[in-house]
């Protein structure tokens, strides 16, 4: 038997291998979701695979150092945004309302801007003011460390620094489910 025929009998063609890996990933994902908490039940939420917030130094608008590990917060909503992001224009008023209602219960909101130029972030904030903390990350180190691929992307961190869930994008229809999950995290 020729060598190519023997190899074909032993190893399936590449499309078959890719299909098998895809099916295996789905099985693992479904198994993982069925044993995880109800966080993933909200549309757009992805359950975090027990990841901790990376050790990063972030700078605020006034140049102050912002840390994730200090403070009285019970949970932190981290939101990645940019001035060119249209859904971010909708998420900022919602996060302002969240801040007003839930900061006394221990919610911290930290929005991390990924624009390369500080002026772009400042211009956005003049049109869509934030009553919560803003960090600047022009090199996008935080987004890279967390594999952020959509704008906006939000993450809820527990007091222990573990990422509880991630939500990509923003739609007003998502807010009720997101708020419920945040309230559950606050206890």
C-alpha positions in Angstrom: 0.0 0.0 0.0 1.4 3.5 -0.8 2.5 5.6 2.1 -0.2 8.3 1.5 -2.9 5.6 1.6 -1.6 4.2 4.9 -1.4 7.8 6.4 -5.0 8.4 5.3 -6.1 5.3 7.1 -4.3 6.3 10.3 -5.0 10.0 10.4 -8.3 11.6 9.2 -8.1 14.5 6.8 -7.6 18.0 8.3 -11.3 19.1 8.0 -12.4 16.0 9.9 -9.8 16.7 12.6 -11.0 20.3 12.9 -14.6 19.2 13.1 -13.8 16.7 15.9 -11.9 19.4 17.8 -14.9 21.7 17.4 -17.3 19.1 18.7 -15.0 18.3 21.6 -14.8 22.0 22.5 -18.6 22.3 22.4 -18.9 19.2 24.7 -16.4 20.6 27.1 -18.1 24.0 27.0 -21.6 22.6 27.6 -20.3 20.4 30.4 -18.6 23.4 32.0 -21.7 25.6 31.8 -23.9 23.0 33.2 -21.8 22.8 36.3 -21.0 26.5 36.6 -23.1 29.1 38.4 -26.0 30.9 36.7 -23.7 33.8 35.6 -23.6 32.5 32.1 -27.4 32.4 31.7 -27.6 36.0 30.7 -27.3 36.5 26.9 -23.8 37.7 26.1 -22.2 36.6 29.3 -19.3 34.3 29.3 -18.3 32.4 32.4 -14.8 33.2 33.5 -12.6 30.1 33.8 -11.3 31.0 37.2 -9.1 33.8 36.1 -7.7 36.4 38.4 -7.2 40.0 37.4 -3.6 40.4 36.2 -1.1 42.4 38.2 -1.3 45.7 36.2 -0.6 49.3 37.0 -3.2 51.6 35.7 -3.2 55.4 35.6 -6.2 57.6 36.2 -7.1 60.8 34.3 -5.1 62.9 36.7 -2.1 60.5 36.5 -2.8 58.8 39.8 -2.1 55.1 40.2 -5.2 52.9 40.4 -5.0 49.5 41.9 -7.5 46.7 41.9 -6.6 45.1 45.2 -7.3 47.9 47.7 -10.5 49.4 48.9 -13.7 48.5 50.5 -15.4 47.1 47.4 -17.4 43.9 47.3 -17.3 43.7 43.5 -15.7 45.7 40.7 -17.2 46.2 37.3 -14.4 46.8 34.9 -15.4 48.3 31.5 -13.1 48.5 28.5 -14.0 51.4 26.2 -12.8 53.7 23.5 -13.9 57.1 22.2 -14.8 55.7 18.8 -17.1 53.0 20.3 -20.7 53.7 19.6 -22.2 51.3 22.2 -20.0 53.0 24.8 -22.1 56.1 24.4 -25.0 54.1 25.7 -23.2 52.2 28.4 -21.8 55.3 30.2 -25.2 56.7 31.3 -26.1 53.1 32.5 -22.9 52.8 34.5 -23.6 56.3 36.0 -27.0 55.0 37.2 -25.4 51.8 38.5 -22.8 53.8 40.4 -25.5 56.0 42.0 -27.6 53.0 43.1 -25.0 50.4 44.0 -21.8 52.1 45.1 -23.0 52.3 48.7 -23.6 48.5 48.6 -19.9 48.0 47.6 -19.8 48.3 43.8 -16.8 49.9 42.2 -16.9 50.8 38.6 -13.6 51.3 36.7 -13.8 52.1 33.0 -10.5 51.6 31.2 -10.0 53.7 28.1 -7.9 52.2 25.3 -7.5 55.3 23.1 -3.9 56.0 22.1 -4.4 59.7 22.7 -5.6 61.1 26.1 -7.4 63.9 24.2 -9.8 61.5 22.5 -10.8 60.1 25.9 -11.3 63.6 27.4 -13.4 64.7 24.4 -15.6 61.6 24.8 -15.9 62.3 28.6 -17.0 65.9 28.0 -19.9 64.6 25.9 -20.6 61.5 28.1 -19.4 62.4 31.6 -18.5 59.6 34.1 -19.3 59.6 37.8 -17.1 56.6 38.3 -13.4 55.9 38.0 -11.6 56.2 34.6 -8.2 54.7 33.8 -6.1 55.3 30.7 -4.3 52.5 29.0 -3.0 53.9 25.7 -0.7 50.9 25.2 -3.7 48.6 25.7 -1.7 46.3 28.0 -4.7 45.5 30.2 -6.8 44.6 27.1 -4.0 42.4 25.7 -3.4 40.6 29.1 -7.2 39.8 29.2 -7.6 39.1 25.5 -10.2 41.8 25.0 -11.6 41.6 21.5 -14.8 43.6 21.5 -15.8 47.1 22.6 -17.1 47.6 25.1 -16.2 44.6 27.2 -17.2 44.4 30.8 -15.9 42.1 33.5 -17.2 41.6 37.1 -14.5 40.9 39.6 -15.2 39.6 43.1 -13.5 41.0 46.2 -10.9 38.3 45.8 -9.9 39.5 42.3 -11.4 36.6 40.5 -13.1 37.5 37.3 -16.7 36.2 37.7 -18.0 36.9 34.2 -17.3 38.8 31.0 -19.9 40.6 28.9 -19.1 41.7 25.3 -20.9 44.6 23.7 -23.7 46.6 25.1 -27.4 46.8 24.5 -30.0 48.4 26.7 -31.9 45.0 26.7 -28.9 43.5 28.5 -29.0 45.8 31.5 -31.7 44.1 33.5 -29.8 40.8 33.5 -26.5 42.4 34.1 -27.8 44.4 37.1 -29.3 41.2 38.6 -25.9 39.5 38.4 -24.1 42.5 39.9 -26.6 42.6 42.8 -26.1 38.9 43.4 -22.3 39.4 43.6 -22.9 42.2 46.1 -24.9 39.9 48.3 
